């Protein structure tokens, strides 16, 4: 369990025993731990398989290669759920990057990258029209850069008053290199969340992912309300 110190405790994240610390729009709270019975999403199964495959790759690396990943991890801390900088282990950061490569059907890398992460999307917006109008995810730059994909996570809620959606995001789109803006993710969103209805709010977060290293950029966030043009 993680927490940000306050007068007593101000922000918590994670679990301890059968208790989970979480947060919503009203603030931090505790709930009982619920253990899912099975995985029902094909996307979740594929992501788990990619992660397991990448984790096994670590065992094939030489001592020198593993040492290089450990050094890379120390020099490249990541941001955790509380927004704090943490240093991963060598195996964790190697598995993370190679898992993304696996999900793009790209071979694993044995040594850490020497290049910077890809540049984040400059702007992004969503116009979700399920009628005669366009259902568009617009982004800049106007075409996805070479050797890069844009990954987009969505969260669909039934009320504009719901603003805390961090635990609802599901990745639905992997936009290929050179794909021009706008991109139509309607079918991909419907596959993950079911038939869309007028008035629903679709939140998104998007990032650039390198096809060379598996590195990911910072995220850009936005949302759009479902309409239906006659």
Buried (B, 14 or more C-beta within 10 A) or exposed (E): EEBEEEEEEEBBBBBEEEEBBBBEEEEBEEEEEEEEEEEEEEBEEEBEEBBEBBBEBBEEBEEEBBEBBBEBBEEBEBEEBBEEEEEBEBBBBBBBBBBBBBBBEBEBBBEBBEEEBBEBBEEBBBBBBBEEEEBBBBBEEEEBBEEBBBBBBBBBBEEEEBEBBEEBBBBBBBBEEEBEBBBEBBEBBBEBBEEBEEEBBBBBBBBBBBBBBBBBBEBBEBBBEBBBEE
